[in-house]
C-alpha cells in the first residue's frame, strides 16, 4: 500500500508541476506580445509623421513645374492625411518606374539622361525614406542584474516578424505539456480507483487540481464545471490569441505587396508553420492519450461495417462527380462589365481581354493564375483518387488498396492545406479592399509599365456558386478520407 501511496503522490506532484510550467509559459508569451504590440503602436505614430513629411514634399514637387492654366493644384491637406500619406508615397514610388531605363529601352527611346537622373534621384529619396521610417520602430530593451545593467536596441518590425513563429512553437509546447498532464491525470485516477482506500482518502490524494475519480460515467453537465487551472489557461489562451492578432494586424501592413503571390508571402509562411505544427500535435495527441493496457477494443458488427462502407462509398463517388461537374459552373463573378470565369477556365490558358498597342490585358495576373491552376489541378487529382478508390474498393488487391489509402490521405492533407490557404488569401484581399493598403493597386501600374501586360485585380471578382460547390466537395471528401473509423479495404 505504501508503494501505491508514493506513486499517487508522485503523479499528483507531476500534474502540479506541469500546470505551473504551462501557466508560466503562457504568461511569458502574453508579456512578450504586449511589449511588441506596444512598440509597433508607438512606431506607427512616429512613422505617420515621417510619411506626412515626405508626402508634402512630393506634393510640392508635383506642383512646381509650369502647369497649364486649368490644371488643378494638388492639396497636401487632402493627399497627406494620416491614413493616406503612405498610399500617395507608394503610388509615387510605382509611378517612378515610368522613368526607369528599362522602360525607356523597351519603348525604343534611349539616351534620355534627364529622365534617367530623375529616376535615380527618386530611388535615393525613397531609400532614405525607408531607412528613416524603419528607425521609427526602435525598441529599447533594458537588461539588469545584481552586478550590471545594459540596453539592447532592436527594431520592433524585425522582432514582430519573428515573434509569431516563436509563439506558435511555445503554444505547441504548452499543448504537449497538456497531453502529458492528461496522461498523468488518467494514470492517477486509475490508480486511485483501483485502490482499496475509502473515497475521502482517495479524493484527498487526488490533489493539485486533479478531477476526483468516479465510478460512473460523467454526465453531460459535468463539462460545464470549471476548474482553477482550466479557467486560468483558457483566459491566457484567449489573451494570447487577442495579442497575437494585434501584433499581426500592426505588422502586416508593413509587409509590401502581400497579395501579389498566393504562396511566396509572409502570411503563407506563417500559415504553413501553423498547419504543420497542428498536424504534428494531432498525431502526438493520439500517442500521448492512447489507452494503456489492458485495453479491449470495441467490436463493431459486420453488418454495421458493411452498411458504413456502402453509404460512404457512394457518397464519395457522388461528391467526386459533383466536384468535376462544378467545373462547368461559374467560379468567379466579375464586378460591373468584367466577365465571369467558369471553373474549367482555370485549367487552360487565359484568353486576352483586349490589347492596347503592345500592352496585353488578362482577366487575372498571369503569376497568380498559374498558382491557382496548380491548386485546382491538385484538388481535381484528389477528387479523382477518391472517386476511383471508392468505386473500386472491393475489387482491388490488399497491397494496392493500402497504397491507394495512403495516396488519398496525402492528397487530402495537401488539398486541405491549399483550400485553407486560398480562403486565407481571399480574406486578406477582402480586408485590403475594405481598409485599403498603400500598395493595393500599385503593382498593376508597375506590371503595365515593365511587363507590357495588365490584368484585373482579384479584388474585382467575387466567388460564385460553382467555386463554393467545388470547395464544399473537397472539404467533405477530406473529412471522409482523414477521419478515424472511415471504411477501409481491410
C-alpha positions in Angstrom: 0.0 0.0 0.0 2.9 2.4 0.7 4.1 1.9 -2.9 0.7 2.9 -4.2 0.6 6.0 -2.0 4.1 7.1 -3.1 3.2 6.6 -6.8 -0.1 8.6 -6.3 1.8 11.4 -4.6 4.4 11.4 -7.4 1.8 11.6 -10.1 0.0 14.4 -8.4 3.2 16.3 -8.0 3.9 15.9 -11.7 0.5 17.2 -12.6 1.0 20.2 -10.4 4.5 21.0 -11.8 3.1 20.7 -15.3 0.3 23.1 -14.6 2.7 25.7 -13.1 5.1 25.3 -16.2 2.2 25.7 -18.6 0.9 28.8 -16.9 4.4 30.3 -16.7 5.0 29.9 -20.4 1.6 31.4 -21.3 2.3 34.4 -19.1 5.7 34.9 -20.7 4.0 34.8 -24.1 1.5 37.4 -23.1 4.2 39.8 -21.8 6.3 39.4 -25.0 3.3 40.0 -27.3 2.2 43.0 -25.2 5.6 44.6 -25.4 5.9 44.0 -29.2 2.4 45.3 -29.9 3.1 48.4 -27.8 6.4 49.1 -29.7 4.6 48.7 -33.0 1.8 51.1 -32.0 4.4 53.7 -30.9 6.3 53.2 -34.1 3.2 53.7 -36.2 2.7 57.2 -34.7 6.3 58.1 -35.4 6.1 56.7 -38.9 3.0 58.6 -39.7 4.9 61.9 -39.1 7.7 60.7 -41.5 5.0 59.7 -44.1 3.4 63.1 -43.9 6.7 64.9 -44.2 7.7 63.1 -47.4 4.2 63.2 -48.8 4.1 67.0 -48.5 7.5 67.2 -50.2 6.2 65.0 -53.1 3.1 67.1 -53.5 5.2 70.3 -53.6 7.4 68.8 -56.2 4.5 67.8 -58.4 3.1 71.4 -58.2 6.5 73.1 -59.0 6.6 72.6 -62.8 4.9 75.1 -65.1 1.3 73.9 -65.4 -1.5 74.6 -67.9 -3.9 77.3 -66.6 -6.7 74.9 -65.9 -4.6 72.2 -64.4 -5.6 71.6 -60.7 -3.1 72.1 -58.0 -2.7 69.2 -55.6 -3.5 69.8 -52.0 -1.2 68.4 -49.3 -4.0 68.6 -46.8 -6.1 66.1 -48.8 -3.4 63.6 -50.0 -1.2 63.7 -46.9 -3.8 62.9 -44.3 -2.6 60.4 -41.7 -4.4 57.4 -43.4 -3.5 58.4 -47.0 0.0 59.8 -46.9 1.8 56.5 -47.3 -0.6 55.5 -50.2 0.4 58.6 -52.0 4.1 57.8 -51.4 3.8 54.3 -52.7 1.9 55.5 -55.7 4.8 57.9 -56.4 7.3 55.0 -56.0 5.3 52.9 -58.5 4.9 55.8 -61.0 8.7 56.4 -60.8 9.2 53.2 -62.7 7.9 55.1 -65.8 11.3 56.9 -65.8 13.4 53.7 -65.4 16.0 52.9 -68.1 14.4 49.5 -68.5 11.1 51.1 -69.6 12.6 53.6 -72.0 14.7 50.9 -73.6 11.6 48.8 -74.3 9.8 51.6 -76.0 12.8 52.3 -78.1 13.9 55.6 -76.6 17.4 55.8 -75.3 19.8 58.5 -74.1 17.2 60.4 -72.1 19.7 61.4 -69.4 17.4 63.8 -67.7 14.7 61.2 -67.0 17.4 58.6 -66.0 18.9 61.0 -63.5 15.4 61.8 -62.1 14.8 58.1 -61.7 18.0 57.7 -59.8 17.3 60.7 -57.5 13.9 59.4 -56.7 15.2 55.9 -55.9 17.7 57.5 -53.5 14.9 59.6 -52.0 12.7 56.6 -51.4 15.6 54.6 -50.0 16.3 57.3 -47.4 12.6 57.4 -46.6 12.6 53.6 -46.0 15.6 53.8 -43.7 14.2 56.7 -41.8 10.8 55.1 -41.4 12.4 51.9 -40.1 14.2 53.8 -37.4 10.8 54.9 -36.1 10.3 51.3 -34.8 13.2 51.4 -32.4 12.7 49.2 -29.4 15.0 49.6 -26.3 15.2 46.5 -24.0 16.8 47.2 -20.7 18.6 44.2 -19.1 19.8 44.4 -15.4 21.2 42.1 -12.9 22.6 42.4 -9.4 26.0 43.5 -10.7 25.5 45.2 -14.0 22.9 46.5 -16.4 22.7 47.5 -20.1 20.4 48.2 -23.0 19.7 46.3 -26.2 18.4 48.2 -29.2 16.4 46.2 -31.7 13.9 47.0 -34.4 10.3 46.3 -33.5 9.5 45.3 -37.1 12.2 42.7 -37.0 11.0 41.4 -33.7 7.4 41.3 -34.8 8.4 39.3 -37.9 9.9 36.5 -35.8 7.7 36.6 -32.7 4.6 34.9 -34.2 6.7 31.9 -35.1 8.1 31.7 -31.6 4.6 32.0 -30.1 3.5 29.1 -32.3 6.3 26.9 -31.0 5.6 28.0 -27.4 1.9 27.2 -27.8 2.8 23.8 -29.2 5.0 23.1 -26.1 2.1 24.2 -23.8 -0.3 21.8 -25.6 2.2 18.9 -25.5 2.6 19.5 -21.8 -1.2 19.4 -21.6 -1.2 16.0 -23.2 1.3 14.9 -20.6 -0.8 16.3 -17.9 -3.9 14.5 -19.1 -1.8 11.3 -19.2 -0.6 11.8 -15.6 -4.2 12.6 -14.5 -5.6 9.5 -16.2 -2.9 7.3 -14.5 -3.6 8.8 -11.1 -7.4 8.4 -11.4 -6.9 4.8 -12.5 -4.6 4.2 -9.6 -6.9 5.7 -7.0 -10.0 4.0 -8.5 -8.3 0.6 -8.1 -7.0 1.2 -4.6 -8.9 0.0 -1.6 -8.9 3.3 0.2 -12.1 5.0 1.2 -13.5 7.7 -1.0 -12.5 10.5 1.3 -8.8 9.5 1.3 -8.9 8.9 -2.4 -10.2 12.4 -3.0 -7.6 13.9 -0.7 -4.8 12.1 -2.6 -6.2 13.3 -6.0 -4.9 16.8 -5.1 -3.3 19.5 -7.3 -6.4 20.3 -9.4 -6.9 16.6 -10.4 -10.5 15.6 -11.0 -11.6 13.0 -8.4 -12.2 9.5 -9.8 -15.8 8.5 -10.4 -17.4 5.1 -10.5 -19.9 6.2 -13.1 -19.7 7.9 -16.4 -19.7 11.7 -16.2 -22.9 13.5 -17.1 -23.3 15.9 -19.9 -23.4 18.9 -17.5 -20.0 17.9 -16.0 -18.2 19.5 -18.9 -19.6 22.9 -17.7 -17.9 22.6 -14.3 -14.9 24.9 -14.1 -11.5 24.1 -12.6 -8.9 26.7 -11.4 -6.2 25.5 -13.8 -8.6 25.2 -16.8 -10.1 28.6 -16.2 -6.6 30.2 -15.9 -5.3 28.5 -19.1 -8.4 29.3 -21.0 -8.1 33.0 -20.1 -4.4 33.0 -21.0 -5.0 31.3 -24.3 -7.7 33.9 -25.2 -5.3 36.7 -24.2 -2.5 35.3 -26.4 -4.8 34.9 -29.4 -6.0 38.5 -29.0 -2.5 39.9 -28.6 -1.2 37.8 -31.4 -3.9 39.2 -33.7 -3.0 42.7 -32.6 0.7 42.2 -33.4 -0.1 40.7 -36.8 -2.6 43.5 -37.6 0.0 46.1 -36.7 2.9 44.3 -38.5 1.3 43.0 -41.7 0.6 46.5 -43.2 4.3 47.0 -43.3 4.8 43.9 -45.5 4.9 45.3 -49.0 2.9 43.6 -51.8 1.5 40.9 -49.6 -1.1 39.7 -52.1 1.0 39.7 -55.2 1.6 36.0 -54.7 -0.5 33.2 -53.2 2.4 31.2 -51.9 5.5 33.4 -51.6 4.5 35.9 -48.9 4.8 36.2 -45.1 1.3 35.1 -44.2 1.7 31.9 -46.3 4.9 31.0 -44.4 3.3 31.7 -41.0 0.2 29.7 -42.0 2.4 26.8 -43.3 4.2 26.7 -39.9 0.9 26.7 -38.0 -0.5 24.0 -40.3 2.5 21.7 -39.9 2.6 22.2 -36.1 -1.2 21.4 -35.9 -0.8 18.2 -37.8 2.1 17.1 -35.6 0.1 18.0 -32.5 -2.8 15.8 -33.7 -0.5 12.9 -34.2 1.2 13.5 -30.9 -2.1 13.7 -29.0 -3.1 10.2 -30.2 0.2 8.9 -29.0 0.1 10.6 -25.5 -3.6 9.8 -24.9 -3.7 6.3 -26.3 -5.2 3.8 -23.9 -2.9 2.0 -21.5 -3.0 -1.8 -21.4 -5.1 -3.8 -20.6 -7.2 -2.5 -23.4 -10.1 -4.3 -25.1 -11.1 -2.6 -28.4 -14.7 -2.2 -29.2 -16.0 -4.6 -31.7 -18.3 -3.3 -34.5 -20.7 -5.7 -36.1 -20.0 -6.8 -39.6 -23.4 -5.6 -40.7 -22.7 -2.1 -39.4 -19.3 -2.1 -41.1 -20.8 -3.1 -44.4 -23.6 -0.5 -44.1 -21.0 2.2 -43.3 -18.8 1.1 -46.2 -21.8 1.2 -48.6 -23.1 4.7 -47.9 -19.6 6.3 -47.6 -18.6 4.6 -50.8 -21.5 6.1 -52.8 -21.2 9.4 -51.1 -17.5 9.8 -52.1 -18.3 8.8 -55.7 -21.2 11.3 -55.8 -19.1 14.1 -54.3 -16.3 13.4 -56.8 -18.7 13.6 -59.7 -20.3 16.8 -58.4 -16.8 18.3 -58.0 -15.9 17.6 -61.6 -19.3 18.8 -62.7 -18.8 22.1 -61.0 -16.1 23.0 -63.5 -18.9 23.9 -65.9 -20.3 26.4 -63.5 -19.2 30.0 -62.8 -16.4 30.1 -60.3 -15.6 33.9 -60.2 -18.2 36.6 -60.8 -16.7 39.9 -62.1 -17.9 43.2 -60.9 -19.5 45.6 -63.4 -18.6 44.7 -67.0 -15.8 42.3 -66.0 -16.8 38.8 -67.5 -17.3 35.9 -65.2 -14.9 32.9 -65.2 -16.0 29.3 -65.3 -14.2 26.5 -63.4 -12.6 24.9 -66.5 -11.0 28.2 -67.5 -8.6 27.8 -64.5 -7.2 24.7 -66.2 -6.5 26.2 -69.7 -4.5 29.2 -70.9 -6.0 32.6 -70.2 -7.6 34.4 -73.1 -6.7 38.0 -73.7 -9.4 40.5 -72.8 -8.1 43.2 -75.1 -4.8 44.7 -76.4 -3.7 48.3 -76.2 -0.9 48.5 -78.7 1.8 46.2 -77.2 0.1 46.1 -73.8 -2.0 42.9 -73.2 -4.8 42.7 -70.7 -5.6 39.4 -69.0 -8.6 38.5 -66.7 -6.2 37.6 -63.8 -2.5 38.3 -63.2 -0.6 35.5 -65.0 1.5 34.8 -62.0 -1.5 34.4 -59.7 -3.3 32.4 -62.4 -0.5 29.9 -62.6 -0.7 29.3 -58.8 -4.4 28.9 -59.0 -4.2 26.4 -61.8 -1.7 24.3 -59.8 -4.1 24.3 -56.8 -7.1 23.3 -58.9 -5.1 20.5 -60.5 -4.1 19.0 -57.2 -7.7 19.3 -55.9 -9.0 17.6 -59.0 -6.4 14.8 -58.7 -7.7 14.3 -55.1 -11.3 14.1 -56.3 -10.2 11.6 -59.0 -8.4 9.3 -56.5 -11.3 9.5 -54.0 -13.8 8.6 -56.7 -11.8 5.7 -58.2 -10.8 4.4 -54.7 -14.5 4.4 -53.6 -15.8 2.8 -56.8 -13.3 0.0 -56.9 -12.7 -0.6 -53.2 -13.9 -4.2 -53.3 -12.0 -5.1 -56.5 -8.5 -4.0 -55.6 -5.8 -6.2 -54.1 -4.9 -5.6 -50.4 -1.5 -4.0 -51.3 -3.0 -1.8 -53.9 -5.8 -0.8 -51.6 -3.3 0.2 -48.8 -1.3 2.2 -51.3 -4.5 3.9 -52.5 -5.5 4.9 -49.0 -2.1 6.4 -48.4 -2.2 8.4 -51.6 -5.7 9.5 -50.8 -4.7 10.6 -47.3 -1.7 12.6 -48.6 -3.7 14.3 -51.3 -6.4 15.0 -48.7 -3.9 16.8 -46.4 -2.5 18.7 -49.4 -6.0 19.7 -50.6 -7.0 20.8 -47.1 -3.8 22.9 -46.9 -4.4 24.6 -50.2 -8.1 25.2 -49.5 -7.5 26.9 -46.2 -4.6 28.9 -47.7 -6.7 30.2 -50.5 -9.5 31.1 -48.1 -7.0 33.0 -46.0 -5.7 34.7 -49.2 -9.2 35.8 -50.1 -9.8 37.1 -46.6 -6.7 39.2 -46.8 -7.8 40.6 -50.2 -11.2 41.4 -48.7 -9.6 43.2 -45.7 -7.3 45.2 -48.0 -10.2 46.2 -50.2 -12.2 47.4 -47.2 -9.5 49.0 -45.2 -7.1 49.9 -48.0 -3.3 49.4 -48.1 -0.6 51.6 -49.7 0.2 49.1 -52.4 -3.3 47.7 -53.3 -3.1 48.6 -57.0 0.4 50.0 -57.5 1.6 46.6 -58.7 -0.9 46.7 -61.6 0.7 50.0 -62.7 4.2 48.7 -62.5 3.3 45.5 -64.3 1.8 47.5 -67.2 5.0 49.6 -67.5 7.7 47.0 -67.2 6.0 43.8 -68.5 3.7 45.3 -71.1 0.8 43.4 -69.6 -2.0 44.3 -67.2 -4.9 42.5 -65.6 -7.9 42.9 -63.4 -7.2 42.7 -59.7 -8.8 39.7 -57.9 -10.5 42.3 -55.7 -12.9 42.9 -58.6 -14.0 39.2 -58.5 -16.4 37.6 -56.1 -16.7 33.8 -55.5 -19.5 32.2 -57.5 -21.7 29.2 -56.6 -19.6 26.9 -58.7 -16.5 27.5 -56.7 -18.4 27.1 -53.4 -19.8 23.7 -54.6 -16.3 22.6 -55.5 -14.8 23.8 -52.2 -17.6 22.0 -50.2 -17.0 18.7 -52.1 -13.3 18.9 -51.4 -13.7 19.6 -47.7 -16.2 16.8 -47.2 -14.0 14.3 -49.0 -11.0 15.4 -46.9 -13.1 14.8 -43.8 -14.1 11.4 -45.0 -10.6 10.5 -46.0 -8.9 11.6 -42.8 -11.4 10.9 -40.0 -10.8 7.9 -37.8 -13.1 4.9 -38.4 -13.5 5.6 -42.1 -14.3 2.4 -44.1 -11.2 0.7 -45.4 -10.3 -2.3 -47.5 -9.1 -4.4 -44.6 
